[in-house]
């Protein structure tokens, strides 16, 4: 009996999410393994119908995401923090960006760095253009597909998740993004359905990407003569080694394995890019990047809204590239968004959006310019079209490109290392996210659950790779993007609704019914102003004057049937007046000893108040909702009581308004920083 209980305690899976997800994931993979061609043909037909007839849905949705995030970045809501008002970022800026980048792009950046520009350059859709215009178009469309639009898709999901998880204290789950619209229904079948979708989408997206990544790693190892051939048995060995590393990294947590690998990878990627930049046609690359950036800025709105409806010869290209990319980024956004949110606590909305939209986009542009433009230049001037002839083999194209540069072996080894680390960072992030979704973001899920998701990922990826079913799985993943794009629009509506309430909550003024600082004690106040207190004096003020005020107020509240606690703390000294609630947030008004470093001008100037040292202390108020407090050292006992009542009256008015229900719910009492 004890063993059974122990097993239950050691599992944090939400059966309502995990069971239907596993049935769907395993069922789809089995069908794709048994009938790979038939399933792929059928799904491709469905995809063609969707892309041809509903491509405008993708275009409008992605455009709205970009406009919405840019609006938030420059609006008054940009100052709102993802967490309490006094929250601090958990990771350094460099590590944060490195992890965002590794999860958001990963293997794809290596896989398409040469392949995509070369495929645009050789595309029949632009065959009538001369080589210069084709090269410009290749860079422009690569920028378009890997730029702001892609990161706006990720950013919307990540921002919404982070806001509701850390500001509203809701679970780090997609269902939380719809809380303003569904309220407590997110805990029912609708919430479970959204999480099932997120879990399946994450699993399929990672499986297909890792499957194709393994093929590229195998091809690179053959090029380096490390492996004799590209075959399934070697791919099995590669998957087993790298997924094992991913599981170890995931179980070690974000602050250890994932952060370390992401930091190493971004540094290695920058080193590789610099090698190619200086070993290749450096002047041409810098000039073409500058030209391409200007071309992108000038063409931004035309690219954003262009559906190629008047250019029938380019429509197939438009469906197979732009629309496919929008669908792919959308299908990956649950995974990347959850991971982004997981590592972004404490950032402001403005900081989050600016970093997510601008920094990865800028890096992608530089990266794609260095690799893509180098390949096109080499193809035109040295290779005699040899690289153009290999566009149908993107697995080997990158390594073939290195053959035309000095230090070919070094570049190839470095590339293989980066691809492998990208493989691990994508997989470990995915494993962590899948475990988070499946366990409702449980605080301490057992490590065997990480091993379970890693094993399932490896087994199904290898099965599909061996049977040729990865393409079918990728196509199905793309199809799920259409309904999720509509769900993301609802995310934007939910976030906007919450931000309006949030801003109103923190900007809500005080009642004028009680105003401290009458002129009755002006001589005493002047004496206080021109003298500075040390720590002992402030501690004494809190423990005597403040405590007396709180105790009298507590007694009167309890006479009116409301229970109150007055709690004392040390280091620093603080006193907290607290009214507990079951349904809404607790009401908290506290006073703490606050250190203040004084300017040397004040210490040295004879005609300013006397200040013996640079360190001064004062009693500062603070509140349960993390609004900024203020100095209360000049308040009398009655003025302190009046100040507490002023904040309590504000609290009651806010709680009484129906529109504030979601913001003042007791979710914030469930988790403490």
N, C-alpha and C positions, 0 to 999 in steps of 0.2 A: 504493500500500500504506500509506503514511504517513497519507493522508487518511482511509482506513477506520479505522485505529487511533485517529486523533484523534477521529473521530465516536463511537467506542465509549467513549473516555475521557470525552467530554463528555455522556454520558447515564448517569443514575443510576437509571433506571426498573428496577423488579423485574418482569421479563416474566411471572413466574408470577402476579402480582397485576394488572398493567396490562392484559395481553391479554384475559383472560376478563372483566375489568371493562368494557373498552371494547366488547367484543362484546355484552355484556348491556345496557349503557347505550344504545348506538346502536340496537340491535335493538328495545328497548322503545320508544324515542322514535319510531322509524320506524313501528312499529305504531300508536302513539298518534296520529301525524300522519295516517296513511292511514285508520285506522278509529277516529276519536276517540269517536264516540257508542257504537259497539258495545263497544269496550274499556271505556269508562267505565261502561256499563250492567252489563257482566259483573262488573267489579271492585266496583261498588257492591253487587251482590247478594252477592258473597263477603264484603264488609265487613259487610253487615247480618247475615249468618249469624254471623260472628265476634263482632261487638259484642253481639248478642243472647244468644248461647249461652256466650261466654267472657269477658263483661265482668268477671266476678269475678276472672279472672286478672290483669287490669290493676289492679283495685282492690287486691288483695292484694300484688302486686309493688310498686306505688308506696308502699303503707303500710309494707312491710318496708324499703324504701329509706330512708324518713324515720326509722323507729325505729333502724335500723342506724347512720345517720350521727349522730343525736343521742346514741346510746350511745357511739360513738367519741369524740365531742367532750368528753364528761364522764368518759371512762375514763382509765386510766393511759397508754393508747396515744396520747392527744392530744398529748403532749409530743414524740413522734417527729417528726423533721424530714424533709421531702421532699427528700432529698439527704443528704450527709454531715452528721454532727452539728455541724460548724462551717460549714455552708453559710449563705450570706446571700441574702436576696431580691434578684432581679435588677432589679426595678422598684419604684418608689415605691408606697406603698399606694394613693394616689389613681389613678395610672395603671393599676395592677393591677385595681382595681375597675372603672374606666372600660372597660377592654378586656374584662373578664368580661361586663359588662353589654351592651356593644355587640354582642358575638358571641352572647350568650345570648338576647336579645330582639329587638334591631334594629328592622326595619321593622314587625314585628308589633305592637309597642307603639304605634306611630303609627296603624296600620291599625285596631286594635281599641279604641283609647282611648275613642272615643265609640260605635263600632258595637256592641261586645259588651254594655255596660250597657244600651243602648237596646234591643237585641234580647231580652235577658232581661226587660226591663221590659214589652215588648209581646208576649212569648211567650204563646201560647194555653194553655200548660201551667199558667200562673199567672193566667189570665184571671179566675178567681173571686175573687182577692184584691183588696182595695181598693188605690188608687194608692200609699198610704204603704207597705204591705207589699210591693207589687211593687217599689217603689224600694229598700227594704231588701234584698229578695231579689236584685235586680240587682247591688247592691254586694257582697253576701255571696258570690255565686257567681263574680263577677269576681275577688274576692280569692282565692277557693279555687283557681281555674284558673291564676292568675298568681303564686301564693304559694309557700310552703315546699315543697309537693309537686313543683312544676315544677323548682325549683332542687335538690331532693334527687336527682331523676333525673340532671340534669347533673352534680351534685356527686359522685355515686357513680362515674360513669365518669371524670371528671376526676381525682378523688382516687386511684383505683386506678391509672390510667395514670401519674400523676406519681410515685406511690410506687415502682412497679416500674421506671420509667425512671430516676429519679434516686437511688433507694436501692439498687436491684439492678443498675443500669447496663444495663438491657435497652433495646431499641429503643423509641422512642415510637410504639407500635403496639398496637392492640387485642389482638393475639395475646399480648403480654407480660402482659396481665392474668390469663391462665390458666396462667402458668408453674408455680405450685405444684401444679396439678392435672395438667398435661400434660408438665411438665419440658421436655426437649429436643424433644419432638414439636411444639412451637410453631414450630419452624423447618421443618416439613414441610407436607404438604397441608392439615392442619387449621388451621395458622397462616395459610396463604395464603387459605384459604376465609374465615376471619374477616376478613382485611384486604380481600378482595374485597367482602364484605358491607358493611364500613365505608365503602369508597370509593364504592360504588354508592348507599348510603343518603345519604352526604354530598352527592353530586352531585345526586340527585333532590330532596332537601330544599331545597338552595340554589336549584336551578332553579325549582321551583314558587314559592318565596317571592319570588324576584327577579322572576319573571313577573308575579305579582300586585302587587308593588311598583311596577313600571313603569307598570301601568295606573293606580295611584293618583297617581303623579307626573304622568302625562299629564293626568289629570282635574284635578289642582290647577293645572297650567299653563294649562289652558283657562279655569278659574275666574278666573285672574289676567289673562286676555286676552293671555298671552304666546304661546300657540298658538291657532290658529283652531278646532281640533277635536281630538277624541280618535280617532286613527286609527293603523293599523299602521305607516305610514311614519314618523310622529313617534315611535312607540315604538321603531322600529329606531334612529333617531338618538339617542334617550335611552339605549338599551342600549349602543350603540357608545361614546358619550362616557363613561358611568359605568363600564363594564367596563374601558375603557382606563385610567381613573383607578385602578381596583381593581388592575389588573396592575402599574401603576407603584408603587402603595403596597405590594403584596405583594413585589415584587422588591427594594424598599428595605429590607425586613426589619421584624421586630417593633419594634425599638428606634427606628425612624424613622417611616415612613408610618403603620403601624397604630396605634402608640401616640399619635402626634400627632393623627390623625383621631378616635380614641376620646376623647381629652381634650377636643378642640374640641366633639365632639358631645354629651358629657355636660353641658358647660357651657351649650351652646345649648339643650339639652332642659330644663335647670333654669330657664333664662331664660324659655322659652316657658311652662313650667308656672307660674312666678311671675306672668307677665302674665295668664294666664287666671284664676289665683287672685284677683288684686287687681282685675281688670276685671269679674269675675263676682260672684256672690253670696257674698262672702268669709266672712261669719259663718256662713252655711248650710253652706258647704263644710268649714270647720274643725269645726263641730259634727257634721256627718254623717260625717266621717272618724273622729272620736273614737268616735261611736256604732258605726260599721261595724267598727272595730278590736275593740271589745269584743264585738260580735256574732260576729266571726270566732273570737276566742279561746274564747268560750263554746260555739260550735258546732263546734269543731275536730274532735273525735272523731266526732261524728254525721256531719259532712260526709265525713270520711275513710273510714268504713265503710259509708256509706249506698249501697245498690244499688237503691233505689226499687222493690224487689220488691213492696211492699204498696201502691204508688201507681201503678197502671197508666197513669193519664192523663199522668204525667210521664216514663214510660219512654222514649218517643221523644226527648224533650228530653235525658234523661240519656245516651242513646247518642250523640246528635249534638253534645253539648257536653262533658260530663265525660270520657267514654270516648274521644271523639275527641281531646280535649286530651292525655290521658295517652299515647295512641298517638302523637300529634304530637311531644310532648316526647321520648318514647323514641326515635322515629325520627331526631330531630335530635341526640340525645345523643352519637353517635360524633363528629360534627363539633365540637360545642361542647366535649365532654369532652377531645378531643385539643388543642384550642386552649387550654382552661383549664390543662391539664397543661403545655403549652409555656411558659406565662408564670408558673408557680407554683413554680418551683424555689426552695428555701430556706425556704419557709413551713412552719410546724408543722401537723400534722393538725388540731389544735384551731383554729388561726388560719384555715386553709383552710375548714373546715366552717362556723365561725361567720360568716365573711365571706360565703361563698356562700349560706348559708341565710337570713341575717338582713338584710344590707344591700340586696341587690337586691330582696328581698321587700318591705322597708319602702319603698323608692323606688317600686316598682310600685303599692303600696297608695295612696301619696300621689298618684301620677300618675293612676291610675284613678279615684280619688275626685274629684280636681280636674276632670278632663275628663268622666267619666261622670255624676257628680252635677250638674255644671253643665248638661250637656245635658238631663238629666231635669227639672231645675228650670226651665230655659228652656222646655222643651216644655210643661210644666204651666202656667207663669205668663205667658209672653210669646208663644210660637210657636203656641199653640192646636193642638197635636198635629202640627205640620208636620214636626218631626224624626221623630216616630213613623212617619209615612207614608213616610219615606225609608230605613227600616231594610233594605230589600231592595237598596239601592244604597250599600254601605259605602265604595266608592271616592270618592264625593262627599260623604258624610255629615259628615266632619270639617270640610270647607271650608264646607258649608252652616251648620254649627254656629257657625263664626266670624262669619257674617253677623249674628248677634244680639249680638255683642260690640263694644265700641269698638275702634278701631285694627284693623279687619278686614283691611286690606291688609297691615299689618305682621305680624300673626299668620299670615296665609296664606303670605307670603314666607318667614318664619322656619320654618314647618312644612315647606314644600317643601325648604328647605335642609337641615333635619334629616333628612327622609326620604331625600334624595339621599346625605347622608353616611352614614346607616345602610345604605343600599344598598351604598355603597363598602366600608364596614367589614365588612359581612357577606360580601360577595364576596371581598375581599382575604383575610380570615381563612379563608374556604372554599378559595380557591385555594392558600393556603399549606398548609392541612391536607391537601388532596388530593395535593399534591406530596409532602408528608411521608409519607403512606401509600404512595403509588405508588413511592417511592424508598427505603423502609425507613429513613426519617429520616436520609438521607445528610447528611454534614456540610456539603458545599458543592455542592448541585445546581446545574446550569447554569440561567441565567435563562430560557432559551427554554422550559423545561418549565413555568414559571409562565405564560408567554404561551400555551402550548398549552392548558392547562386553562382559562384565561380565555376564549380563543377558542371552545373547545368549549362552554363554559357559555353564552356569548352566542348562538352559532349555534343550539343546540338549544332554548334558552329562547324565542328568536324563532320558530323553526319551530313549537313547541308552542303558543305564544301565537296565532300566525296561524291554525293549524288547529283551535284549541279543544281541544287535547289536554292542557293543564295540569291540568285537573280529574282526568283519568284517572291522570296521573303522581302527583298528590297522593294519590289513593286507594290506589294501589299502595304508596306510601311508608308510609302508615298501616298497611297490612297487614303490612309487614316488622317492625313494632314488636312483634308478639306473640312471634315466636321470639327477638327480641333482648331482650325483657323477661326471658325465661328465662335467656339468656346473662348478663344483668346480675346475676341471682341467683348464678350461678357466680362472677362477679367478686367479689361480696361474700364468698363462701366462701373464695376464693383470698386475698383481702386479709386476712381474719381469720386464716387459717392462717399467713400470712407475718408478721403483726404479733405473734402469739404467739411465733414463733421469734425475731423481731427483739428483742422485749423480754427474752426469756431470754438472748439473746446478750450484750446490753449490761449486764444485771444479774448475769451470771455472776460469782460470787465467785472469789477467788484461792485457791490452795492454801496451807495453813498450814505447808507444809514449809519455807518460807524466810521469815523475818521480819527485815527490817532493823531497825536501831536497838536494838542491845543496849545494856546499861548500861556497856560497857567504856570508851567514849570520852566520858563525860558531861561532863567538864570542857572538853574541846575543843568539844563541841557547844554548851555554854552560851556560850562565847566567840563562837561563830559567830552564835548567836541574837541577842546584844546588839550586834552590829555589822552594818552594811549595806554591800553591795558595789556598786561602780560597774561600768560595762560592761566595762572592761578586766579586772577581777578575775574576772568571770563567764566572759568569753571564754577567759581563761587556764585556768580550772577545766575548761571543756569540752574545750579543745584538749590538755590534759595529763592530768588525772585520768580524765575520761570516755573519752578516746581510748585511754588505757592499758588501761582495763577492757574496752572493746570489742575491742581488738586481741587481748588474752589470750583472751577468749571466742570470738572468730573462729577463732583457732588451734585451740582445743579442739573446736569444732564441725566443723572441717575434718578433724581427726583421727578424727572419727566419721562421715566420709563426707558431710557436709552443707556445700554451698557458701554462703559468706556474703560480703556486701559491706559495707564501712564507708565511707560517703560523707561528705565535708566540704562545707559551704556557707558563704557569707558574706552579711552584710546581711539578716537578722541571722545571727550565727554559729550554726551548728547541726551536729550530728553524727548520722548515721543508721546504725543497725545493721539490715541488710535481708537477708532470706532470700527469694529469688525462687522462685515456683512456676508451673507451667504450668496446673494444673487448678483449684487453690483459690487464694484470695487470698494475696498476699504477706504475710509477717510483717514488721512494721516496728516498731522501738523507736528513738525519737530523743530527743535533748536539745537544746534551743535556748535562746538568750538571750532572756529575757522582761522587758520593762520594766514597772515597777510604780510608780504614783503614790501617794505616802504622804500620809496625813492631816496637816494642819497641827498638830493636837494633838500628834502624835508629835514633830514638829520643835521645837515650843515648850516642851514639858514637860521640866523638868530631871531628873525622876526616872524618865524612860523612856529606852530605849536611844538613844545619840547618833545623830542623823540630820542631816548637814550640808545636804542639799538635799531637795526633794520627790520627786526621781526616784531610784528604786532599781532594781536588776536582780537577777535570780535565774535559775538554770538550771532549765528546766521540761521535763518529759518529755512526749512526744506519741507517738501510735500510728497505725498505718495505717488503722484502722477509725474514726478520729476520736473515740474516747472522750476524755473530759477528762483531761489530764495533771496533774502535781503537781510541787511543788518538790523537787529532789533535791540541793540544795546541801550538805546535811549528811551525805550518803552517802559512805562510804569506797569504795575501789575494789572490795573484795569484796562490799559491800552493793549496789553498782550491778550487778555481775555477777549477784548473787542476784535483784535486781529484774527484770532482763531475763529470767532463767530462769523466774521466777514467771509472767510474761506469756506466755512461750513454752509453758509447761506448760498454761496456760489455753487457748491457741490450739490446741494439739494435741488436747486433750480435746474442744473444740468441733468441730474438723474430723472427729474420729473418729465423731461421732454422726450417724446416717443422717438424722435429722429436720432437721439443719442444712444439708443438701446445697445447697439452693437459695440460702441466705444467704451461704455461704462460697465459692460458685462463682467462677471466674476472670473473670466478667463485669466485676467491679469493677477488674480489671487492664487492661481494654480502653480505658477512657476516664478521663482524669485531669482534675481541675478546673483 
